[in-house]
Amino acid sequence: MAGEVTIPLLPCGDIDEIAEFYAMLGFERTYRQLRPNPYVALCREDLNLHFFGMAGFDPEQSYGTCLVVVPDVAALFEAFAAGMRAARGKLLVAGIPRMTRPRARKNMGGVTGFSVVDPGGNWIRIVPPAGTQGEAATTKLGKALENAVVQGDSRGDVGQAVKILSAALARERESAAASDVAAAEDYLAELRERSS
């Protein structure tokens, strides 16, 4: 059988807040109900996300997550970022909601991906199709950056990511390539913004 479709149903505290956030990213509301339970369906081209409202829901405690497989991670990031900047004047990188920048991920074999953390605390993880080849880091600082990305962007442990990257920069700054140092410093600055 072919043509199956899976649509995640994710929790949130307020379906209208969720719909407004995703509208900024180019989604349209295709369905909304309040009774017998709050529910909203959102669509952006072939990407469908549905949300159910839960009274008293705490986004900080959410385990909601899904993978979104796309042919062009960078193009979707740029579209989302443009919408976010148009609506909010900047890319939201701290707190809830936020979006991570595309980075190679050690836990994905060096393949680039990014995450959107929506107002419900759901992690929408944008990844390329299976079989996409990535490039693993070969330098000490590059490997530390990949490890920090796993902690900070995949697990949400900003403190551990800062610790990994700060220690690696202290050890490797003088001997590392300027491009590795710049990438590590850029990510460290973003992590510090998230934790402030």
C-alpha positions, 0 to 999 in steps of 0.5 A: 500500500502507498500514499499513507500519511501520518499527522502528529497530534501535539499538546498545547495550552492554547490552540489560538496561540499555536495557530498564530505562531505557526501562521508566522512560519507560513502555515494556514489553519484548516480546522478549529474547534473548541468543543468538546475539546480544543483542537486546531489543524495547521498546514503548510504545503504538504506539512500538516501539524495538529494540536489539542489544547490542555488546560494548565499545560506547562510547555516547559514540561512537554515531551511532544516532538516529531520529525519532519523530513524535507528535501531542502532543510536550508530552504525551509529554515530560510522561509521560517526565519523570514516569517519570524523576522517579519513578524517578530523583528528577529529570529527567536533563539531563546526561551519558548518559542524558539528555533535553532539554526541548521547545524551538522549533528553528531547524533545524525551522522553529521547531517544538518537539521534544525528544530522549532520549539513551539509555544506548546514546548513541542520540538519539531525536528526538521531533517533531510531524507534518510540516506543523506550523507553528512560530514563528520567533524575531523578536528578536536574543536569541530568534534566538540562543536558537534557534541555541543550541538547535540546537547544544546539543540537536540537535548535542550541542555544549554548548560552542558553545551556551554560547558563543552564548548567553553572548555574546547575553546580554551584548549584548542583556540590557538591551534584550531582553524579560524573557521572552526573557532568562528563557528564555535564562538558563534554557537557559544554566543547563541547558547549564552543568549538562550540561557540569559 
